[in-house]
Amino acid sequence: MKKVFLSLEKSKDNDQLLSLIKKQADIQIVDIDDIKDEKFTVIVNGPLTQLADILMTRYKLIDQIEEVLFVGGTDAYGDVTPVAEKNVYADVFSAQQVFISTVKIVMFGLNVTRNLKNRALAPLVYLKDPSIFVTDECGIYVETKGKVTYGKTVTDVYSDFQFEEHHCEIVLDINKERFNTIIKSL
């Protein structure tokens, strides 16, 4: 059984995600305070503030996190500024802290999930069938100082220059037909 900790902003999309996760026999929602020595996955659809706080104050849990499935960021265009996505922009320093940590992160960026009926469902579909997502390993940093680029998630996917750390996976494409089939089956 997959254990999942949720860090979700209050929204209609996240309510649908929560409802569907609760129906899954192979997924158990866990409370961070109840986690003992088990491995778990973190799903975040909102600012990364809570996860950054957990990584800083409860650092022993880092080795137990199998992966973070993050709905946010972008490697193309933003929705708050021309280059920044709202979940990163809301707390750029926490986002940077999470991206430079050692936990494995799968980023479902705005530019890839924008055309989904409910982009919050991407992590659940990923848990069910990761093969429908085209991903690439990369380094991701968050611009915390730029006047024009503040909040941008900077990746090295399309660059000859490569960051030292590559513990992130960025979703580059989704098989939307299979995505919708899985959603209907849930």
C-alpha positions in Angstrom: 0.0 0.0 0.0 1.3 3.4 -1.0 1.4 5.9 1.9 0.8 9.5 0.9 1.1 12.8 2.8 -0.9 15.6 1.2 0.0 19.3 1.2 -2.9 20.9 -0.6 -4.3 24.4 -0.9 -8.1 24.6 -0.4 -9.6 24.5 -3.9 -12.3 22.7 -5.8 -9.6 20.9 -7.8 -7.9 19.7 -4.7 -11.2 18.6 -3.2 -11.7 16.3 -6.2 -8.1 15.0 -5.8 -8.7 14.3 -2.1 -12.1 12.6 -2.8 -10.5 10.3 -5.5 -7.5 9.4 -3.3 -9.8 8.4 -0.5 -11.5 5.9 -2.8 -8.2 4.1 -3.7 -7.7 0.8 -1.9 -3.9 0.9 -2.7 -3.3 4.4 -1.3 -3.4 5.5 2.3 -3.4 9.1 3.4 -1.1 9.6 6.3 -0.6 12.4 8.9 3.0 13.6 9.2 2.8 13.2 13.0 1.8 9.5 12.7 4.6 8.5 10.3 7.0 6.1 12.0 9.7 4.4 9.9 7.7 3.9 6.8 8.5 5.3 3.4 5.9 7.8 2.0 5.2 10.0 -1.0 4.3 13.7 -0.7 1.8 15.3 -3.0 1.9 19.1 -3.1 -0.6 21.3 -5.0 0.0 24.7 -3.5 3.0 26.6 -2.1 5.9 24.5 -0.9 5.9 26.3 2.5 4.7 23.3 4.5 7.1 20.9 2.9 10.1 23.2 3.3 9.2 23.5 7.0 9.0 19.7 7.4 12.4 19.3 5.7 14.0 21.9 7.9 12.4 20.9 11.3 11.9 17.2 10.8 15.0 16.4 8.8 15.0 12.8 9.8 11.9 12.3 7.6 14.0 13.2 4.5 15.2 9.6 4.1 11.6 8.3 4.3 10.3 10.4 1.5 10.2 8.3 -1.6 9.3 11.2 -3.8 7.5 14.6 -3.9 4.9 14.9 -6.6 4.6 18.7 -7.1 1.9 20.3 -9.2 3.5 23.7 -9.9 6.4 25.4 -11.5 7.0 25.7 -15.2 9.8 25.5 -17.7 8.1 27.8 -20.2 5.6 30.5 -19.2 3.9 31.5 -16.0 0.4 32.4 -14.8 1.3 35.1 -12.2 4.1 36.7 -14.1 5.3 35.9 -17.6 7.8 33.4 -16.2 6.5 32.4 -12.7 3.8 29.9 -11.7 1.6 30.7 -8.7 2.5 27.8 -6.4 6.2 28.7 -6.7 5.7 32.4 -6.7 3.6 32.3 -3.5 6.8 31.3 -1.5 9.9 31.4 -3.6 12.3 30.8 -0.7 10.5 27.6 0.4 10.3 26.4 -3.2 14.1 27.0 -3.5 14.7 25.1 -0.2 12.7 22.1 -1.5 14.4 22.0 -4.9 17.9 22.2 -3.4 17.1 19.5 -0.9 18.0 15.9 -1.6 14.5 14.5 -2.0 13.4 13.2 -5.4 10.9 15.6 -6.9 8.6 15.1 -9.9 7.4 18.5 -11.2 4.1 18.7 -13.1 4.7 22.1 -14.6 2.0 24.5 -15.7 3.0 24.4 -19.3 2.4 20.7 -19.4 -0.7 20.4 -17.2 -2.5 23.6 -18.2 -4.7 21.8 -20.7 -5.8 19.1 -18.4 -9.4 19.3 -17.0 -8.0 19.2 -13.5 -4.2 19.5 -13.2 -4.4 18.6 -9.5 -5.1 15.0 -10.5 -1.7 14.5 -12.3 0.0 13.1 -9.2 -2.7 10.5 -8.6 -2.6 9.4 -12.2 1.2 9.3 -11.9 0.9 6.9 -8.9 -1.4 4.7 -11.0 0.6 4.7 -14.2 3.8 6.7 -14.4 4.5 5.4 -18.0 2.0 7.9 -19.5 4.2 10.8 -18.4 7.3 11.7 -20.4 9.9 12.9 -18.0 13.5 14.0 -18.0 16.0 14.1 -15.1 17.2 17.6 -14.4 18.3 20.2 -11.9 15.8 22.8 -10.8 16.4 26.1 -9.0 14.1 29.0 -8.2 15.0 32.5 -9.1 14.7 34.5 -5.8 16.4 37.8 -6.7 15.6 38.7 -10.3 13.4 41.7 -10.8 11.8 40.3 -14.0 12.5 36.6 -13.3 11.5 36.4 -9.6 9.7 33.1 -9.0 10.8 31.4 -12.2 11.7 27.7 -12.0 15.0 27.4 -13.8 15.8 23.9 -15.3 18.7 22.6 -17.2 16.7 20.3 -19.4 17.2 22.3 -22.6 20.6 23.7 -21.8 24.2 22.6 -22.5 25.0 23.9 -19.0 24.1 21.4 -16.4 23.5 21.9 -12.7 25.5 19.7 -10.3 22.4 18.2 -8.7 19.9 16.1 -10.7 17.4 14.7 -8.3 14.4 16.1 -10.0 12.2 14.8 -12.8 10.3 17.3 -14.9 7.2 16.2 -16.8 7.7 17.1 -20.5 4.6 15.6 -21.9 1.5 13.6 -21.0 -0.5 11.0 -23.0 -3.8 12.9 -22.5 -5.9 10.0 -23.9 -4.5 7.5 -21.4 -4.6 10.2 -18.6 -8.4 10.7 -19.2 -9.0 7.0 -19.4 -7.4 6.5 -15.9 -9.4 9.4 -14.5 -12.6 7.9 -15.7 -11.7 4.5 -14.1 -11.1 6.1 -10.7 
